[in-house]
Amino acid sequence: MSDHTLLHIDGNLVRVKAGSSVAAALRIAGGMGVARTSVTGQPRAPFCGMGVCQECRVLIDGQRRLACQTVCGEGMRVETSE
């Protein structure tokens, strides 16, 4: 069993520690992975970290999911733009 997971965020390959949440992977990805933007275009990060605020909604393998509540899987495809 590997101690790291590879996934795609907006088409870019990202390597994270096994067991990391997608929200953590977005943070690790830095500028290429922002979950949402404000009405003024500023990047918005997850706010609550427990699925209540809905600020971290992204497409994961084609389904709308919460990044803070989803564990990264090998080869997972995450899309942050709508």
Buried (B, 14 or more C-beta within 10 A) or exposed (E): EEEEBBBBBBEEEBEBEEEBBBBBBBBBBEEEBBBBEEEEEEEEBBEEBEBEBEBBBBBBBEEEBBBBBBEBBEEBBBBBEE
